[in-house]
Every structure is written in C-alpha cells, then in structure tokens.
Amino acid sequence: MRTDVKEKWVKALRSKKYRQGGGYLHQNDSYCCLGVLCEIAVEEGIIKRKELDDYNPIEGAVYEYGIAYYDSGIYTLPKSVMEWAGLTSTSPRVVKEGQMRDLPALNDSGNYTFDDIADLIEESL
C-alpha cells in the first residue's frame, strides 16, 4: 500500500470525523472503513461520490435512500481506489491474531472500532 495513502487513511479513521457503520461503504452519516478510504479518494480527486437516488447502477435494484456509491462501488472498494491506494484487493486483508482477516468483515462485525482497524492497517498493510 502507498505510504502516503495509508497515513491519510489511518489519520482519518482515528479523527472521529467519521461515524462507523457497516453493510455499505457509506450510508447516511455512517461509513465502513473502506468508505473512509473512498472519501479520501474523493478529496484527492480520484473518484466522485454520488447518492444512489441520483442514479441506480444496478438496473431494477431497490436500495434505501442515503446510500452513496463510488465508481459504482456500494459494498466493496472500487478497483480505481484499490489501484490508486496501491492495494492488491478490493477487500483488503490484515493479520489479526495470526490469521488473515478481511477488513470489511472486521468492520461489520461490530467488535472492532475504527481505532482498532487503524492499528491493524498500520501493522499489516
């Protein structure tokens, strides 16, 4: 992972600016840890964020209002953000208790805060 992006991501996760949520990258006022990375990509001009009610990327699908998408990514990291950040997967993995674990699964479990996730990112990516 690019060092400069990792530093910004860890700082953003610890900033208390973002309320942690799960299931989607960004819904209403909550974010998955990967949604925070997407927000950094938006700030850097890499991608744009749109509200799902502006455009439905999956024809015929029905979603709740307030869900944002990034380059058509709703649940997982868009490939454009993955490549920009220097990651090798749209579902980055970190080492937790000697095992490789998906960041989104840790985030969505409700057992790990953004501070915990920031520590794992610093140690593993």
C-alpha positions in Angstrom: 0.0 0.0 0.0 1.2 3.5 -0.7 2.6 5.0 2.5 1.1 8.4 1.9 -2.4 7.0 1.4 -2.1 4.7 4.4 -1.1 7.6 6.6 -4.1 9.6 5.5 -6.4 6.7 5.9 -5.2 5.9 9.4 -5.4 9.5 10.4 -9.0 9.8 9.0 -10.1 6.6 10.9 -8.8 8.0 14.2 -10.1 11.5 13.6 -13.6 10.8 14.9 -14.9 12.7 11.8 -16.5 9.5 10.5 -19.2 7.5 12.3 -18.6 3.8 11.9 -21.3 1.7 10.2 -21.5 -1.4 8.2 -23.0 -3.1 5.2 -22.3 -0.3 2.8 -19.3 1.9 2.0 -21.4 4.9 3.1 -25.0 5.2 4.2 -26.4 8.4 5.6 -23.9 9.6 8.2 -22.0 6.3 8.7 -19.1 4.7 6.9 -17.3 1.3 6.5 -13.6 1.6 7.0 -13.3 1.2 3.2 -15.8 4.0 2.8 -13.5 6.3 4.7 -10.7 5.4 2.2 -13.2 6.2 -0.6 -13.8 9.6 0.9 -10.1 10.3 0.9 -10.1 9.4 -2.8 -12.9 11.8 -3.4 -11.0 14.6 -1.6 -7.9 13.8 -3.7 -10.0 14.0 -6.9 -9.5 10.3 -7.8 -13.2 9.4 -7.9 -16.6 11.0 -7.3 -19.3 10.2 -4.8 -22.9 10.1 -5.8 -26.1 9.4 -3.9 -27.8 6.3 -5.0 -31.1 8.1 -5.5 -29.3 10.2 -8.2 -28.5 7.0 -10.3 -29.1 3.3 -9.7 -26.1 1.4 -11.0 -27.9 -1.9 -10.8 -30.9 -1.8 -13.0 -34.1 -2.8 -11.2 -32.4 -3.0 -7.8 -34.1 -1.2 -4.9 -31.9 0.4 -2.1 -32.6 2.5 0.9 -32.0 6.2 0.4 -28.8 7.8 1.7 -26.5 5.2 0.2 -23.6 6.6 -1.7 -21.6 4.8 -4.4 -18.1 5.4 -5.6 -17.4 4.4 -9.2 -20.4 2.0 -8.9 -19.0 0.6 -5.7 -21.6 0.2 -3.0 -20.3 -2.6 -0.8 -16.7 -3.1 -1.8 -13.8 -0.9 -2.7 -13.9 0.2 -6.3 -11.0 -1.0 -8.4 -10.0 2.6 -9.1 -9.5 3.3 -5.4 -7.7 0.0 -4.9 -5.2 0.8 -7.6 -4.7 4.4 -6.5 -4.1 3.3 -2.9 -1.6 0.6 -4.0 -3.7 -2.3 -2.6 -3.9 -5.7 -4.2 -7.6 -6.5 -3.4 -10.9 -4.7 -3.3 -11.4 -6.4 0.1 -8.0 -5.8 1.8 -6.8 -8.3 4.4 -4.9 -7.7 7.5 -3.3 -10.0 10.1 -5.4 -10.4 13.3 -4.4 -13.0 15.9 -2.1 -14.7 13.4 -4.8 -15.1 10.8 -5.6 -13.1 7.6 -8.9 -11.3 8.0 -10.9 -9.1 5.6 -11.2 -5.5 6.8 -14.9 -5.2 5.8 -15.7 -8.3 7.9 -13.8 -6.9 10.9 -15.6 -3.5 10.4 -19.0 -5.0 10.0 -18.7 -7.4 13.0 -19.2 -4.5 15.4 -16.3 -5.9 17.5 -13.6 -3.5 16.2 -13.6 0.3 16.3 -12.0 2.5 13.7 -9.1 2.9 16.1 -8.7 -0.9 16.2 -8.9 -1.1 12.5 -6.4 1.8 12.1 -3.9 -0.2 14.2 -4.3 -3.3 12.0 -3.8 -1.2 8.9 -0.6 0.3 10.3 0.7 -3.2 11.3 -0.4 -5.2 8.2 -0.6 -3.0 5.1 
